[in-house]
Structure formats: C-alpha cells, structure tokens
C-alpha cells in the first residue's frame, strides 16, 4: 500500500497562474518529469536559502538607520522607513547599564520591562553578547546586529517548519520566504521568536504529537500573548472530531511550559512580571488600529476601547467557532488559526507593523494562492510605508514633511481591508471546500495531525445530516483511505 504522504509534492507553478508567471524569471514552470528533491537543493534547503536571502535584504534596508539615522534625530529613521525598537531599547530598558529585566527598576515612567518573560530573556541574552565598552552608539549597533543574527535563526526555523507542515505542498513556504512584509519588519522588534515557536508547534501538531505541540505553544505564549489563541480553534475542531485526549495533552503541555518560564519571575519579581499585562491593559488607543481612526475622526479618546475590543473579539471568535461546527466539512486547522489571529489583530487597540509576522506563516498554510497572498502583502507594505511617513509628519513640526493624519487613516484602512480580504477568501474556502486549493487533490487537513481524515462526531445544522458525511467521503476518497490506514 502507498500512503498519502508518499505521493509526489504539489507544484504551485503547475496549479497557480501567478506562480507560473513569476517562475518565468528562473526559466518557467517545473516540467512534469523533473526530478525534484533528489539532489542537494531539496525544497527545505531552497526555501531556507531564499528566506535568509530576503532577511539579509531586509537588514540591508536598515543600513541608513544603522549608519546614522537611529542616532541623529527622529525624523530621518522614519523618512528612510528603517526604524527599529531594538537599538533604542538597549539603552532605554537598561540593558546598556546591565540592569536585570523584571528585577531591577528602570529609570523613568516605564518602571520595568514591558515584554513577556521569554522575550525578555532573549533580549537579555543578546545583551550578554554585546560589548560593555565603547560608545553607546557602537554598542547599540552591535546589539541590533546580534539580535538580527538571532532573529535570522528564527526566520530559518519558520521556513523549515512551514515547509514541512504540509508534506505534499512544501513549495507553499515560498510565500513566507518571499513575503516583502516579512523582510521589511523582521528586525523591528522581537516577534520572530514567538512566530518561530508557533510554527514549530504547528509542525508538531501536524505530526500528531500533541504534547510537543503544547510545550512549544506554551513557550511561544511566554514570548508573545497571541499564540495562546490557537487553542481556541483546536478546541472546536477536536470537539467536532471527538479528539479530547489529544486536546487535553496539548493544553496541559502549553500550560506547563508557560508556567515553567513564568513562575520563577512571577514569584521572585511579581511587580516586574506583571508589567507586560498592566501595560497592555492600560495602553491607550494607538497606531494602526480601527479604534484610532474612530478616535481621530470623532475626537473621542475612546477610554473604553478595551471593553469594545474585547467584546468585538469575543463575538467574532464565537462566529469562527460556529463556522467550524456548521461548515459542510470540518475546516482545516491552519484556516481557523489564521482567522482567529487575524480577528485579534483587526480588533486590537494597536497594530505595530511587525504584527504582520504573526499572520504570514498562517496565511501561507491557510490560503496558499499567490494572487490573494500578494494582494494582502501589497496592503501591508503600503501600511508599513504609511506609518513611517505619518511619524515623520508628526516629528517634523511646522515643516509637515510626510503623511498627514487623513493619509495615515487611509493607510490603516488599506491594512484592515487587505486582512479582511484574506479572511473572506479563507471563510469562502471553509464554506465551499471544493475551492480550497489544499484539498483539491483529495487531502483533508495536512496540518491537522490527529484531525486529518478523522470522522466527525459532533456537528451542527446541515453538516449534521448523515448523507452529508457520506457525500464528503465519496467526493474525497483520499480522506477515507487515510482514515482506514490509521484505523
């Protein structure tokens, strides 16, 4: 017998017209009889090399700031669109003075480091590799370079994990490797640490290793809050498939890993530990959010933005849960993961440009169509340029050089609409599974692990009709065969 996973890989250049047109740069679509994966340039190696090359281009884009703009006035780093938090926080958060994050109080209003514990450890580790002598400018340059090297490792991990998550579709990871917003935002902040751990967690789930998934997801949540959202989609999917034991293993692993990282700091430095959570709660409406547009257009500071954002998030997540339980076919894990993180981003009271990194690997797995992905990326690049031009406008005083408030509001709207567009096509794929490119070859859920090919045990509405399940298996014989192999 031949399992599903032994079939030849799917080639986007033979299925995607945009990918085929783009491949003309390197000689055109791959031929039907090409021997792929038999030499040293396997899909994983090619995609990692491309990802590292794009990461290096993103570093090169920061050269004007590295040479002078970070250190010679605020406006230049915005007009060159090369801003990064990393060099500024080296001194601003006490790393230049060897202060211990969470334990040592910072001078000024911030009091303590406002990042989750694992990210704080990452920042501290980079400071250990930064010389303690020399001018502050030199040390900030080295600190950024050290962090860039560590984040480059994270980028390679993401490339490997996304390539291997859908075994028959490794080339979809080129969407991540070539994403322009990935290269532009990779070294703005430390988000790639959480993104890489989340990508590794999803790889483990796709390999039916729920405990390893949970441990990695817990570590990712210890670096950034958003990865915990993935437990929501898993809950409804495991509910529909009756996979409670696997869900419990993942949840327990995530809880244990998060506690292992946080408990020591929580116990010995409680004030420093809770700074991230109080800062997130007390932070006013800020850049990039829907609430900022409303606040600026109405003149209302929206002091209840936390309540509005929380309620809207809960309503939309409930809608995603209903979609998962009523869809004619159980949605894929990556589809719901993308939707729930996108909802969090769309409803949040702040959208920093590097938050797009959270969505890029999920988008490549949820909707691997080059046209839709590039439309969304174009919107994100426009927002990336828009926020820096707006900050240049606000910092230039009476000169008013840059993008005025109305232009920045338009850039925010473009970002919101681009993300909503990709959400819409993912929802369409869920409601019309025959439109889902991942399932066109008869696959069920390549990133679903124990969910892949599993029969439904609980559904709502039309999906609960017995004939619907029979039609599902007849239309997709590979799913029935995959289930038989496991049983």
N, C-alpha and C positions, 0 to 999 in steps of 0.2 A: 504493500500500500504506500501511496505517496501522500504526505501531509500537505496541508495548505501552505505551510511555510517553506516548502522546498520548491515551490513554483518560481519561475524567473521573476526578477523585480520589474515593477511597472516603470515605464519610461515616460516622464512628462512630455518629452518632445514628440512622442507618438500619440499623445492624447490631448495636449493643451496647445492651442494655436498660438498663444502668446509665447509660451516656452519654445515652441518650434521656431517662431520668427526670431526670437532672441538668440537661439543657438546658431543662427547663420554667422554670427561673429566668430565662432570657433569651428566653422565648417558644416553647419547644418545638423538636422536631427540624426540621432544614432540609428544606424542601419539595423534591419531586422536580425541579421546574422552576426552582429558584432559580438565579440567575446568580452563580456563585461565582468569585472571583478576577478579576472584570472591573473592579472599582473599586479605590479606593486601599487598602481593607482586604483585602489578599491574605492567604493563610494564614500566610506567613512574618511579615508585619508584625503580624498579630493575635497570633500566638504570642509574638513578641518582646515586644510590649507587655504581655501577660499575665505573662510571665516577669519582666520588670522590675518590674511592679506587685507580684508576690509577693516579689521580692527586697527591694523597699522595705518591705513589711510585715515581713519578717524583720529588717531594720535597725531598724524601729520597736520590735520585740520586745526589742531590746537597749538601749532607752533607759534603763531603770532602772540598768543597769550603766554605761552611758556617762555618766550624770549623777553617780553616786556609788558604786555597788556594787563596781566594779573597784578602787576606791581606799580603801574604808573597811571593811576586814575581809573575810575569805574567805567567810564563810557566806552573806552577802547575795547574792552573784553566783550562788550555787547555788540558793538558795530562789527566786530570780526566774528561774532557768533561762536566764540570759543570758550565761554565761561565754564568753570568747574568749581564745585564746592571744595574739592579735595585740598588744594593748596591753601585756601583761605581758612579752612577749619583746622589745619595743622597748628597754627598759632591760636586761632580763635577758640579751640576746645582744649587747649592745654597740653597738647602732645609735644609742642616745642619746649615746654617747661617741665616735661617728664611727670605731669600730673596723671594720676591713675584714674581712668574713667569710672564713674559711678561712686567712687570712694572719696576723691578729692573734689572739693567745691571749686567751681570756676569763678574767676572774677567777672563782674557784670551781672546782667539780669538773667542769663541763662541758668546759672547755678550749677547744673550738672549736664552731662552729655545727653542729648535728646534722641539717641538712637537705640534700637533693641540691642540686647546683650551680645549676641553673636557678631553683629555688625561692629559693635564697639571693640570686640576682641580683634576683629580683622583690622580695624583702624590702628589699634594699639600695636599689633604685630608689624604693620608697615612702619610704624614709628621706630621700632627696635632696629629696623634695617636702614634707618635714616641717620646720617652723621649728626652728632650732637655739637659739632664745632662748625665754624664758618658763618657767613652772613645768613640772616633769616631768609633772604631771597633764594640763596643757593639751597638751603635746607628745604624750603617749600618746593623748589623744583625737583629735588631728589625725592621728596615724599610723594609728589604726584607721579614721578616715574616709577617708583617702587610699587605704588598702588596700581598703576597701569599694567605693570608686569603681572601682578597677582590677579587682576581682573581679566587679563588676557587668558590666563589659565582657566578661569571661569567660563570665558567665551568658548574655549576649546571643549570643555566639558558639556556645555549646552549643545554644541554642534554634534558631538558624538552621541549624546542621549537622544536628541531629536531624530538623528539618522537611524538609530536602532529601534526606536519605539514602534514605528510601523515597518515591520520587517520587509514587506513586499514593496514599500514605497520609500526607499532610503533617499532618493533624489529630491523629495519634497523638502528636505532640510536645507536645500539651497535657498529656499525662501528666507530662512533665518540668516544664512551666511551672507547673502547679498542684500539684505534689507538695509536701505540707506539710513533709516532712523536708528537702527542698531549701531552702526558705525559712528553716527553723529553724537549719540547720547551715552555710549558705553562708559566713558570716563568722566561723566559729570558728577556722579555720586557712586555709592557702593551697592546699587541694586542688583548688579550681576551676581553677587554672592547668593542672594535668595533665589534668583532666577535659575542659577545652575543647580542648586539643591532641589528646586521644584522639578526641573527637567529630569534629574536623576530619579526622583521619587516616582514620576510618571513612567519612566522606563521600568522601574521595579514592579509597578502595578501591572504593566503590560506583560511582564514575565511571570505573573501570578505569584508574586512574593509580597503579600500584603504587609507583613511585619517590617520588612526592609523599606517598603513604601512609607509606612507610618513613621519610622525613625527619621528618614530623610525629610519627610514633610514637617516633622516637628522641629528639626534643625533649621529648615527654611523659615518656619514661622518664628523661630528665635532670632532670625536675621531681618525679617520683614513680616508685617502682620498678614498681608494678603494671601499667602499660601494656605492658611487655615480654611479659607473659603472653599477649597477643593473638596473638603469633607462633606459639604452640602450636596453637591451633585452625586457624590458616591453614595450618600445615604439614600437618595431616591432611586438611584439605579440598582443598588443592592436590594432595596425594598421590592422593586419590581421583579428582580430575578431571584429573590429569596436567599441572597448570599450574606446572611447576617454574621456568620462566623468570620468571614474574611473582612467584613466591615469593622467588626469589633477588634480584630488583630491590628488593622491599620490605625484605628482611633487610639487604641492603647499604646501602640508604638509611638504615635505622634505626641500623645500626652507625656509619655515617659521621657522622650528625647527633649521636649520643650522644658520640662521640669529639671532635667539633669543640667541644662545650660543655665537656667534662670534661678533655681533655688539658692545656690551659693551667694549670688549677688543680692537676691531678694532678702536673704537672711542677714548678711553682714553689712549691706549698704541699702536699706529699704528706700531711703529718700532718693538716692541716685537711681535705683532700679525703676521706680515708678515715674521718673521724669518723662520718659517716652510717652507714657499713657496720659499723663496730665497735660503734656504739651499738645498731643493730638486732640484731646478733648477741648482745650482752651483756645486752640489756634483759630483765629477768625477766618472768615471767607477770604480766600487767597487766589493766586494766579491760576488761570486756566479752567476754572470751574463754571458750570452753569449758573451757580449762585452769584459769582462775581458779575456776570452780565446783568442779572436781575438787580443786584445791589447798585451797580453803577447806573443802570437805566432809570431806576426808581428813586435813587438817593437814600434808600433804606439800607442800613448796615447789616440787616438780617442777623440779629443776635440769636435767633432761634434756628440758625442754619443746621446745627447738629440734629435737632429734632426733625426738621424737614428731610435732611439727607438720610437719616436712619429710617424714617417711615417709608420714603420712596424706595430705598434699598430693600426693605422687607417685602414691600408689595411686589416689586419686580422679581425678587428671588422666589416668592411664592408662585408667581406666574411661571417661572422656569421649572419649579417643582411640578406644577400642574401639567406643563408641557411634557415633562419627562414621563408622567404617569398616564397621559392620554394619547401620546403620539402613536400612530399606527404601527410603528416599530420602535423598539427601545433605542433611544438616542445613544450615540457614541459618547464615551467619557470625555474625550477632548472637546466635543461640541459643547457640552454643558459646562465644562471647566472654563472654556473661553467666554461663554455667556455670563457666568456669574462674576468673573473677574472684570469683564467689561462693564457690567452693571455697577460694580463697586467704583470703578474709575469714573463712570459717567455721572454718578450721584455724589461723589466725594466733594468736599468743600475746597479742595486744592488739587491741581493737576500739574505736577512738575514734569518737564519734558522727558525726563528719563523714565517716567512711569510706563511709557510705551514698551519698554523692555519686558515688562510683565506679560504683555499680550503677544509679543511676536512669536515665541515658540508655540503657544497655544493656538494662535491663528494658523500657523503652518500645518498643525495637526488637524484642526477643526475644518478648515476650508482651503485645501491645497490647490487653489486655482490662481494662476499668476495674474490674471486681469483684476480680480477682486482684491487680491493682496496688494498689488501695486497702486490701485486707486486709494486704498486706505493709507498706504505708505506716503503717497503724494500729499495727502491731507496732513499727515503727521509732520512731514518736512516743512510744509507751509506754516504749521503752528510753531515748530522749532525756530524758524526764522522770525516769526511774528513776535514771540515773547522777548527775544533779544532786542529787536528793533523797538519794541514798546519800552523796555527798560532803558534803552539808550535815550528815548524820548523823555522819560521821566527824570533821567540823570543829567540831561543836557541843559537844564534850566531854561533861561529865556531863549536859547538858540532853537529849541524844539526840533532837534535833529533826530529823526526816527519815525516810529509809527504812533500816531495819536490814539487816544482811547477808543474811538469808534473803529479804527482799523484793527486794533487788538481784539476787540469784541468779535469782529468778523473772523479773525484767525481762530478764536476759541470756537465759534460756530462751525468752522470748517473741520476742526478736530472732532467735535461732537458728532457732526453729520457723517464724517468718514467712519468713525467707530460704529455708529448706528447702522450704517450701510452694511458693514461686515456682519454685524449682529443679525440683520434682516436676512441675509443670504444663508446664514447658519440656521436660523429658525426655519426658513423655507426648506432646507435640506432635511431638517428633522420631520417636518410635516409631509414632505414629498421625498422619501428616502431614495427614490429612483433618480433624483437629481444629485445625490451625494456622490462625488467622484470617487471617494474611497470605497464605496460599496458597489460600484459599477461592475467589478469583477466577481461579485458574489460574496465578498468578505462581509463580516458582521461588524466587529469592533476590534481592530488590531491593537488599540491601546487599552482595551477593556480587561485584559487578563482573564480572571475567572468569569467575567461577564461575557466574554467573546463566545457567541454561539449558544449561550445558556438560554433555556426556555423561560418564558415569563410565568410567574406565579401570582402576580397581583398587578392588575391594570384597571384603568377607569374608562368609562364611556365606550365609544365604538371599538377601541382597541381590545376591550374585554371579550368581544364576541369570539366564540371558538373558531368560526370559519376564517376570521382574520388571521389567526395564528397559522392555520393550515395554508392559507394563501401565502403567508410570509415564507414558510419553509419551501413551498413549491417554487416560488419565484427566486429563491436563493438556495439552491441545493448545496452550495459550499458550506453554508451555515449548518444544515442538517448533518452533513458529513463530518464537519469539525466537532459537532456535539457528540456524534457516535464514537469518534476516536477517543474523546475524553472519557466517555462512559464505559 
